[in-house]
């Protein structure tokens, strides 16, 4: 397998959980494990008082990734590639305990909906910037939050280091109330913005290259 085909395969698969339908058994299957310790998922929302200030302020909180796996034949991506990403909604951490309890308990209602899932349906606009090293893709897929699934389009920049460490990063914004998530409120009165920007940086390697697969956050389903 040459470096160009490897990059195209990886770039089409990773990006926060990409899934293609499985087809006939192929000659070569590669497996990558998402490094849950080195990967980062964060949510940014304009805070409730931003509209009263000259300069807007934002609240940013991170989530733990539970697991992510990538499988497929680099020469037959569309029919064999499969990646899943599961995020633990109960681990939201913005550094503000009052905000965190509000988001976890009242907005996301993690007692009933502890997991966030993303599965892609297709990849578009594949561009190789540096053969075997960097590129860009747009991932279209299904995001499930608060028990509701919606389609989102995720622009992603991908890269492969000389030692085989793959990274994918990007940002996507959407109205989280479309998923049935309530708007957090300041002092139960002033609501936060309805738009959330999700930032992601995913790192993945072959399990044999990283040793024992990294442990994820506490298990939310």
CORDAKA-V235668 format. One line per field, one symbol per residue. ss: DSSP state (H for helix, E for strand, - for the rest). A space follows every 10 residues. Layout:
BEGIN
ss->???
END
This chain:
BEGIN
ss->--HHHHHHHH HHH-----E- ---------E EEEE-----E EEEEEE---H HH-----EEE EEEEEEEEEE EE----HHHH -EEEEEEEEE EEE---HHHH HHHHHHH--- ----EEEEEE EEEEEEEEEE ---EEEEEEE EEEEE--EEE EEEEEEEEEE -----EEEEE EEEEEHHHH- ----EE---E E---EEEEEE EEEEE-HHHH ---------- -
END
